[in-house]
Amino acid sequence: MSRSAHPAGPRHGDVLPEGHFTAPPADLNALDPRVWAQTVARTGEGAVAVGGLDVRALAEEFGTPAYVLDEADFRARCRAWRDAFGQDADVFYAGKAFLSRAVVRWLHEEGLNLDVCSGGELATALAAGMPPERIALHGNNKSTEEIARAVEVGVGRIVLDSFQEIARVAHVARALGRRQPVQIRVTVGVEAHTHEFIATAHEDQKFGLALAGGQAAEAVRRVLGLESLELTGIHSHIGSQIFDMAGFEVSARRVVGLLTEVRDEHGVELPEIDLGGGLGIAYTPEDDPREPHEIAKALGDIVTRECEAAGLAVPRLSVEPGRAIVGPTAFTLYEVGTLKELEGLRTYVSVDGGMSDNIRTALYDAEYTVALVSRSSEAEPMLSRVVGKHCESGDIVVRDAFLPADLAPGDLLAVPATGAYCRSMASNYNHALRPPVVAVRDGRAREIVRRETEEDLLRLDVG
């Protein structure tokens, strides 16, 4: 698969026919390092271990389904992004991918900033001790209460998303006697080649103020006229699960064009530019994501080239990786419940989770891979569809995969690359209990988000 292919959803022009699948892998026991977390490996007994711990022991202690997160891998990816961009740029982890107090502490310790987009995410960040000046608040419809808390604690930036929000943030900041740093989110007319529901920079969508028609320029004029707001820069985000840098090049050119317009009309050179996130990861062995140092060099070169051409000082660059950091660091551990063979088609393998812990397959037609992890097997490959236990025909975890033909109830399966948007988007559909997040490091495991209980479920039901 080329870098311009995007498995977050159907690939538009080259959608494969229903039922299409590739040839089985040469070795069903192999674990491709492009897809699995760094410390994942098979033991001499054939089972899989992560962080030095056998998944069978993890299943016995914490139950299934469970999200298992490789803490060492997470921290290493934080450092890779921080080191790639260096001291002259800012890396904001996108908390929407997955957020907990433990994750916030790891980010703080590894020197990353944090992007939040709700009052709950802000509360989590503050509860875990993230310095407010290293927090950015996003969102297309922030409440007055959310804005007030952000301004009051002193978040480093609020990203403005509408004309109404400009007035709202200015009013709150003035009432609190603060001058709030802000950026303006602009839509630059670039649609990343990805699933239509997660492409966010074309004009016909809910985010940002369009360059086309002068919306963004008018937003700049309004913010510069308000004493309680300090305009520090322009923000752009063009989509998700992106492998090709061409979209960022067009986006940067258009954002720099706006910076030039601001200088020429208002005599102000804005000091920051944020190109957002959306960088892709490997969900399957065919995916080919870029490394952080490649991304940093490409984005830095793009911005520098465009600014030099426009005669602008090069602004401080920000990026917002979320999925690219946490996505590869976790897998979801399931137990097989039933198998149902459909002769001439495939075998349906039902596990004890499903769309309540991973909605992405149903929502985006997302592609995943899966492996038998409680043992190795020399059996023949069996075309399988891994499905959940919910009362929904679309409850699919992995649409097509090869598993050993001797697969049986009680075996453990793992689906890699589920660190992003799985626990964050998890639900209680069918009153399912959301799984725990188990962090593993150096032979030790602990819940950083515990499993829900029936008491948790019923506590909100006031009867």
MIFIMI-587705 format. One line per 2 residues: for each residue z, y, x of C-alpha. Coordinates in pm, 1 decimal. Layout:
<rs>
Z,Y,X; ...
</rs>
This chain:
<rs>
0.0,0.0,0.0; -90.7,342.5,132.1
153.6,626.9,155.0; -9.4,791.0,-143.3
80.9,501.9,-374.7; 390.5,544.0,-584.9
575.3,245.9,-728.7; 808.8,465.2,-932.5
564.3,399.0,-1214.9; 207.8,296.5,-1303.3
-32.9,412.4,-1037.3; -256.5,587.0,-1290.7
-612.5,518.2,-1169.9; -547.5,175.4,-1022.9
-302.3,22.0,-1270.3; -309.7,-352.6,-1225.4
-375.6,-570.7,-1529.9; -82.2,-720.3,-1717.4
27.8,-1045.8,-1557.2; -118.7,-964.8,-1216.1
83.3,-1087.0,-920.9; 25.6,-1134.1,-551.1
44.0,-1462.2,-360.5; 391.9,-1598.9,-291.9
553.2,-1499.9,37.2; 534.8,-1740.7,328.0
914.8,-1769.3,340.3; 1125.9,-1723.4,28.8
1439.2,-1702.0,243.4; 1318.4,-1405.8,450.4
1476.8,-1064.7,394.0; 1243.4,-778.3,477.4
1441.0,-508.7,666.1; 1225.8,-237.1,508.8
1380.7,-317.2,170.9; 1733.2,-439.8,248.1
2031.4,-246.8,383.7; 2078.9,-250.2,758.6
2361.7,-504.0,785.5; 2214.7,-756.8,538.3
2129.3,-1094.6,694.3; 2145.5,-1465.5,618.4
2431.8,-1662.5,770.2; 2404.1,-1999.8,935.0
2492.3,-2157.2,600.9; 2194.2,-1989.9,434.9
2386.8,-1744.8,220.0; 2344.4,-1368.9,260.9
2608.5,-1147.2,416.9; 2640.9,-769.0,421.4
2875.3,-581.3,650.3; 2991.0,-919.6,777.6
3094.8,-1045.2,432.8; 2939.4,-1338.4,245.1
2804.7,-1239.0,-96.9; 2969.3,-1547.9,-245.8
3307.8,-1412.0,-144.1; 3217.0,-1070.4,-284.5
3115.1,-1227.1,-617.3; 3439.5,-1422.2,-633.8
3655.4,-1118.3,-557.9; 3472.7,-848.3,-754.3
3267.2,-1043.3,-1008.9; 2906.3,-992.8,-1110.5
2706.3,-789.7,-1174.8; 2813.6,-555.3,-895.9
2650.7,-285.2,-688.5; 2716.3,-365.7,-322.1
2681.7,-65.1,-91.2; 2650.0,-84.9,287.1
2867.8,207.0,400.6; 2754.4,187.7,763.3
2391.5,213.2,649.9; 2470.4,508.7,422.4
2642.2,696.4,704.4; 2361.3,614.7,948.1
2102.8,755.8,708.3; 2309.1,1072.5,664.2
2314.4,1118.3,1041.3; 1942.5,1046.4,1070.9
1859.9,1323.4,821.9; 2108.2,1565.0,975.5
1982.1,1503.8,1329.1; 1615.0,1517.1,1225.8
1644.5,1866.5,1076.5; 1893.3,2000.8,1331.6
2096.5,2318.5,1329.4; 1821.5,2543.2,1193.1
1791.1,2368.0,857.6; 2017.3,2240.9,579.8
2024.1,1892.8,427.6; 2166.2,1879.7,75.1
2233.1,1529.4,-56.5; 2111.6,1511.9,-418.0
2421.3,1389.2,-598.3; 2230.2,1279.5,-907.6
2106.9,972.7,-715.4; 2463.5,839.7,-692.8
2789.9,1024.6,-664.1; 3152.3,925.2,-626.4
3449.9,1073.5,-447.7; 3408.6,828.2,-160.0
3043.1,928.0,-120.3; 3138.9,1296.9,-116.9
3389.7,1230.6,162.2; 3125.5,1041.3,363.2
2882.7,1331.3,321.5; 3145.5,1579.7,433.7
3235.9,1371.0,738.7; 2870.0,1324.2,836.0
2790.0,1695.4,808.6; 2568.9,1704.7,498.9
2577.1,1952.5,211.7; 2573.1,1850.8,-155.0
2350.2,1934.5,-449.0; 2506.0,1893.9,-794.9
2349.2,1951.5,-1135.2; 2634.3,1926.3,-1386.5
2995.1,2020.8,-1436.8; 3095.2,1657.7,-1384.5
2916.6,1633.1,-1052.2; 3074.3,1962.1,-944.3
3418.9,1835.0,-1045.6; 3364.2,1517.2,-842.2
3257.0,1717.5,-538.0; 3558.1,1947.9,-557.5
3802.4,1663.0,-624.2; 3683.6,1488.9,-307.8
3725.5,1798.8,-93.3; 3368.1,1913.9,-33.7
3388.2,2280.4,77.6; 3242.8,2487.1,-209.9
3022.5,2689.1,23.7; 2836.2,2365.0,105.5
2758.7,2294.7,-261.6; 2444.8,2397.9,-452.1
2440.0,2396.4,-832.3; 2115.8,2300.9,-1006.0
2021.5,2239.9,-1369.8; 1784.6,2381.4,-1628.7
2055.1,2462.4,-1886.1; 2386.1,2529.1,-1713.4
2662.9,2618.9,-1955.2; 2863.1,2936.4,-1917.9
3165.1,2720.8,-1834.8; 2979.1,2538.1,-1558.2
2852.0,2864.2,-1413.1; 3195.7,3024.7,-1429.5
3358.6,2740.5,-1241.9; 3085.6,2741.3,-978.9
3115.1,3115.3,-920.8; 3493.8,3108.6,-928.0
3525.0,2836.4,-662.2; 3252.9,2998.5,-449.5
2961.2,2755.3,-440.4; 2709.3,2834.4,-170.4
2415.7,2875.3,-406.6; 2319.6,2855.5,-770.8
1955.6,2771.3,-835.8; 1829.4,2984.1,-1125.5
1595.1,2811.6,-1368.8; 1516.8,3063.9,-1644.3
1532.1,3430.3,-1738.2; 1830.9,3362.9,-1962.5
2012.0,3199.6,-1671.4; 1953.7,3501.5,-1449.9
2138.3,3715.8,-1703.6; 2404.9,3449.9,-1762.3
2492.7,3403.2,-1394.9; 2484.0,3778.3,-1331.5
2721.1,3840.4,-1623.5; 2968.3,3574.2,-1509.4
2960.6,3691.9,-1146.8; 3013.0,4054.4,-1249.5
3306.0,3957.8,-1475.1; 3466.8,3768.3,-1187.7
3402.3,4047.2,-938.8; 3177.9,3828.4,-722.7
2833.1,3861.9,-568.2; 2683.7,3517.0,-614.5
2415.8,3380.5,-377.6; 2124.7,3242.3,-579.3
1779.5,3094.7,-536.7; 1497.5,3093.9,-790.7
1338.1,2762.9,-876.6; 963.6,2801.2,-908.6
698.9,2562.5,-1034.5; 406.9,2580.8,-797.8
138.9,2392.4,-990.9; 153.7,2083.4,-769.1
187.0,1748.3,-943.6; 299.8,1470.9,-709.3
100.8,1152.1,-764.5; 378.8,963.4,-932.4
495.4,859.0,-1278.6; 439.4,1145.8,-1522.7
804.6,1152.6,-1627.6; 926.3,1228.7,-1275.6
655.3,1470.9,-1162.4; 822.1,1808.4,-1185.2
613.2,2089.7,-1038.1; 317.3,2120.1,-1274.3
357.0,2401.5,-1526.1; 398.3,2196.0,-1844.7
755.3,2079.1,-1790.5; 1109.4,2198.6,-1836.4
1202.8,2297.9,-1481.7; 1164.4,2631.2,-1307.4
966.8,2952.2,-1344.4; 591.2,2928.8,-1296.3
402.5,3106.7,-1023.1; 107.6,3112.5,-1258.0
121.8,3407.9,-1495.5; 375.8,3596.8,-1284.7
694.2,3435.8,-1421.1; 838.3,3370.8,-1076.4
753.3,3722.1,-954.0; 922.1,3872.3,-1258.9
1230.0,3656.9,-1195.7; 1247.0,3790.6,-839.4
1222.0,4148.9,-966.6; 1506.6,4094.1,-1213.3
1738.9,3926.9,-963.2; 1683.4,4194.0,-698.2
1785.6,4453.9,-955.1; 2124.5,4294.0,-1025.5
2415.1,4390.0,-799.0; 2616.2,4077.1,-882.3
2340.5,3844.9,-753.2; 2227.6,3795.3,-394.6
1879.8,3644.6,-378.7; 1869.1,3422.2,-69.9
1546.3,3232.1,-125.5; 1298.8,3032.8,-328.2
1335.6,2671.1,-439.4; 1058.1,2424.1,-518.1
1061.0,2054.8,-611.2; 736.1,1868.3,-671.6
840.8,1522.5,-788.8; 1005.1,1194.6,-691.5
925.8,883.1,-488.6; 664.9,1070.3,-281.7
510.5,921.2,32.4; 225.1,1165.7,93.5
304.8,1504.8,252.2; -6.0,1674.6,111.1
181.0,1796.0,-197.3; 447.9,1958.4,18.3
179.5,2140.0,216.2; 31.2,2295.1,-97.4
378.5,2374.6,-232.5; 488.5,2543.3,90.6
169.9,2750.6,103.0; 229.1,2878.5,-249.6
598.7,2945.6,-195.4; 520.8,3138.7,122.6
265.7,3332.0,-79.5; 546.0,3436.8,-312.9
765.2,3533.2,-15.8; 480.4,3751.5,109.4
447.3,3913.5,-232.1; 822.2,3984.4,-238.3
802.8,4148.5,104.5; 502.8,4359.7,13.4
634.3,4474.2,-326.4; 1008.4,4498.7,-262.1
1039.3,4534.6,114.8; 1259.8,4225.7,135.5
1206.5,3913.7,346.2; 1399.6,3630.8,184.2
1580.5,3419.4,445.2; 1564.3,3071.5,285.9
1314.5,2826.1,141.9; 1412.2,2496.1,-22.1
1135.8,2237.0,-64.3; 1352.5,1999.8,-266.0
1356.4,1624.5,-228.0; 1167.4,1337.1,-381.9
1090.1,1147.4,-61.4; 1012.6,782.7,-131.5
1180.2,459.7,-21.5; 1064.7,98.8,5.4
1133.2,-88.3,-316.8; 897.9,-367.9,-211.8
766.4,-476.8,130.2; 431.3,-311.2,51.8
585.6,37.0,41.5; 557.4,254.7,351.9
806.3,543.3,350.2; 826.0,800.0,628.1
1122.4,826.3,861.4; 1344.2,1139.3,849.5
1218.6,1267.7,1186.1; 857.7,1240.3,1062.8
943.5,1428.7,744.5; 1136.8,1697.1,933.3
851.6,1759.2,1175.4; 588.7,1765.3,900.9
782.3,2007.6,678.6; 882.1,2227.4,970.7
523.6,2248.1,1092.9; 394.2,2327.3,744.2
641.0,2612.1,682.7; 599.5,2757.5,1032.6
221.0,2753.5,1009.1; 213.6,2920.1,668.2
467.8,3186.9,764.7; 289.8,3271.6,1087.2
-35.7,3308.2,896.7; 136.9,3544.0,651.6
316.7,3742.5,923.1; 659.9,3638.1,795.3
967.2,3538.9,991.2; 1018.7,3165.0,945.9
1295.2,3121.8,684.7; 1575.6,2867.6,705.3
1453.4,2541.4,552.5; 1649.2,2322.8,311.1
1570.3,1974.4,180.7; 1743.0,1759.4,-80.1
1714.7,1385.1,-13.0; 1911.8,1166.5,-251.7
1725.0,843.0,-312.1; 1604.5,846.9,51.6
1966.4,824.5,169.6; 2147.9,605.9,-81.8
1863.2,404.9,-234.6; 1812.5,150.6,45.4
2184.4,111.2,116.9; 2277.7,-93.7,-189.9
2175.9,-404.4,-380.1; 2282.6,-536.0,-717.5
2441.2,-880.3,-718.3; 2385.3,-1098.0,-1026.5
2466.3,-1451.4,-1137.6; 2193.2,-1663.4,-1297.8
2278.1,-1768.6,-1653.1; 1975.3,-1941.1,-1803.7
1618.8,-2035.1,-1708.0; 1333.5,-2063.8,-1953.6
998.9,-2199.7,-1833.5; 684.7,-2086.5,-2014.2
425.2,-2337.9,-1901.9; 122.2,-2178.2,-1739.5
286.4,-1834.7,-1736.4; 621.3,-1790.0,-1562.7
987.9,-1876.9,-1574.3; 1228.7,-1631.1,-1731.9
1547.5,-1606.8,-1527.8; 1832.5,-1444.1,-1719.8
2110.8,-1276.7,-1526.1; 2444.9,-1132.0,-1631.9
2332.7,-768.0,-1614.4; 2010.3,-594.2,-1709.0
1892.3,-261.5,-1839.6; 2248.8,-132.7,-1873.7
2286.3,-140.6,-1493.8; 1920.5,-74.8,-1402.4
1719.4,113.8,-1662.8; 1442.6,208.3,-1419.3
1219.8,-92.7,-1481.6; 1222.6,-31.5,-1857.2
1200.1,346.7,-1821.4; 943.4,383.8,-1542.2
791.0,37.0,-1496.8; 961.6,53.0,-1158.6
892.4,-230.3,-915.3; 1167.0,-425.1,-738.7
1196.6,-743.1,-539.5; 1468.3,-1008.6,-566.7
1609.0,-1292.3,-357.4; 1831.2,-1596.9,-395.2
2133.9,-1501.2,-184.2; 2404.4,-1762.9,-244.0
2208.2,-2024.3,-47.1; 1874.2,-2081.2,116.8
1610.4,-2307.8,-36.1; 1305.3,-2499.5,79.9
1178.1,-2551.8,-275.3; 831.7,-2443.7,-385.7
790.7,-2085.1,-507.0; 821.0,-2029.9,-880.2
668.8,-1724.6,-1048.2; 963.3,-1564.5,-1225.7
1059.9,-1269.4,-1439.2; 1421.4,-1164.3,-1394.5
1561.5,-1035.5,-1722.4; 1896.0,-917.1,-1849.5
2123.7,-1027.8,-2130.3; 2067.9,-737.0,-2367.1
1921.3,-757.4,-2715.3; 1597.9,-589.0,-2611.4
1262.2,-740.5,-2519.2; 1210.5,-467.1,-2258.8
1528.9,-570.2,-2078.3; 1352.1,-655.8,-1752.2
1504.6,-620.0,-1405.7; 1217.8,-753.0,-1189.5
889.1,-796.8,-1369.8; 722.1,-1047.8,-1137.8
874.1,-1220.1,-838.2; 872.2,-1557.8,-665.8
1199.1,-1749.9,-658.3; 1267.2,-2109.1,-547.3
1179.7,-2373.6,-805.1; 1526.2,-2531.4,-767.1
1696.5,-2214.9,-894.1; 1985.9,-2307.7,-1124.5
2256.1,-2147.6,-1339.1; 2538.0,-2020.0,-1119.9
2310.5,-1916.5,-831.9; 2346.3,-1560.1,-708.6
2048.2,-1325.7,-698.9; 2032.4,-982.0,-539.6
1795.3,-696.0,-616.3; 1772.5,-456.3,-318.7
1715.1,-78.9,-312.4; 1932.4,-11.8,-618.0
2157.4,250.2,-461.7; 1982.5,540.2,-636.5
1967.1,605.2,-1010.5; 2104.9,265.0,-1112.9
2480.0,325.9,-1137.6; 2405.7,694.0,-1210.7
2192.9,602.5,-1514.4; 2398.0,300.7,-1620.0
2495.9,273.1,-1985.5; 2716.5,78.5,-2223.2
2421.3,-54.6,-2421.1; 2538.3,-349.1,-2634.4
2885.9,-235.1,-2526.5; 2823.5,-378.1,-2180.9
3083.2,-291.0,-1919.4; 2940.5,-94.6,-1629.3
2960.9,-278.4,-1294.5; 3171.0,-170.1,-998.2
3038.9,-16.0,-680.5; 3171.9,-215.3,-386.6
3151.8,-52.0,-44.0; 3133.2,-292.6,250.0
3188.0,-201.8,613.4; 3291.3,-396.2,924.4
3407.5,-704.7,737.0; 3604.3,-516.7,470.7
3515.6,-449.3,107.5; 3665.9,-219.1,-151.2
3574.5,-83.1,-491.0; 3483.5,283.7,-470.6
3401.8,281.0,-843.3; 3588.0,10.1,-1029.2
3445.1,-216.4,-1295.0; 3486.1,-90.2,-1650.3
3720.4,-284.5,-1875.3; 3731.6,-336.6,-2248.8
4026.9,-98.0,-2250.9; 3805.0,170.6,-2094.7
3541.6,104.1,-2356.9; 3782.0,125.7,-2649.7
3982.4,420.1,-2518.1; 3718.4,668.4,-2633.3
3679.1,500.1,-2973.1; 3941.5,685.2,-3175.6
3889.7,466.8,-3480.7
</rs>
